[in-house]
Amino acid sequence: MSFNELLLDEEARAAAEEARIMVRDEIDPEYLRAMDRDEVKFPREIYETYARRNLLGIRFPKRYGGRGLNWVAGVAAMAEIGPLGTACGCAYVMPDIVGEGLIRFGTEEQKMKYLKPMIEGKLVAAEALTEPRGGSDFFGATSKAVDKGDHFLVTGQKRFVVGAEGADFFVVYVRTNFDPQSNPYERISALIVDRSPGVEVDYLYGLLGTRGGGTGKLTFRNVKVPKENLLGPLNGGALVFNRMMVPERITSAAPTIGGMRAGLELAARYTDRRKAFGKKIRKFQLVSSMLARGVTLMDASVGMVYQAALAADRDDPRIRRIASEAKRFVTDSNWEVANLVMQMLGGIGYTNVFPVERAMRDARLCQIWTGTNQIMDMMIQHDYYDEVLKESGMYRKSEMDAENAGAEEEKIYDDDDMWRVIEREMK
């Protein structure tokens, strides 16, 4: 059963099919179990499998190791990776996230040194955003890079860096403008920082889920970073960040629809076999209703993800809102579906006999990372207000369809309106 057929062209269907077959036939279940036991610190073996199949960064140009496909093909492949869990999903999508910064803002030298070998699986990248003092307060970064002429001297800490344990280089956001009166959006820069003795990586988090993905803390101890490793303009880290947020949010959503499918297929098979009170439990209305709810959420999520992919391909001006909506809706749906699947399985779903409890642990993080879903709400409402209030006559003015639409004296929006009405009626 595939949710790709209706929405994909031939190239995208082929890429999705390759990813599906790889996930079905080439990934050892014991390796995934070892990751969840934290015996594997980073899934490099799986990452190299992605690269060997030429499935990393497929939307990037061929000269950099990609396939020159579009975002729609990219998310189709991501959806097929989803059943492997969020740690393997992160490893798969990180080239899309870091690659976005490199392809949009990188020099040709940076693209050849970092983007190409990353897509070929020879280098692993990670993005360092969050600091101990705050998560979503990104522009308040305290990690700093001091200009030393031919290089920057970087000090500070980042935490919750997915892939830190396995990364060969990091895209790090640091403060480079130290004027206290400066605009917060003009204070930071993006740097490419190679792994070196001065970059201390601690794998120390006991995570609820997404285990084996290499999540760790970075400490930069007077790290010398060459000036040529500046990504984008000096003090222009906001430009890089805002662009990279689009793939971050789309890639947070896309793999989870594959995770939903895996869980719902498991639930359908289980409820078709499990009997209670003399009949299959799928025959009970409450059970079948839960399955219907889950399938509907999955299919709605597919639509949200592909809409975001199309918007990204077309560089639509609404892309930030649409990507934020996809991340918000799809990751919330993923969490609900995980709960529904566990409920359909009952007590056995709460054990490690089935991978449902692992899927639930994984799903919870998706609502937090790349900006919490509450931050997504802030982006969505902000951008929608901008869109609506800037429109002039594009759509039907439906408020005029009311029976008493012309009663302007009743349309009171503030105190001034109220007093104007009162003064008019007193005359």
Helices and strands as residue ranges (DSSP letters): H 10-25, H 29-36, H 44-52, G 62-64, H 71-81, G 82-84, H 86-105, H 108-110, I 111-115, H 116-119, E 125-128, G 138-140, E 144-147, E 151-161, E 169-175, G 184-186, E 188-194, E 199-202, E 216-226, G 227-229, E 230-231, H 237-273, E 275-276, E 279-280, G 281-283, H 285-313, H 319-345, G 346-350, H 356-366, H 373-390, G 398-401, G 408-410, H 415-426
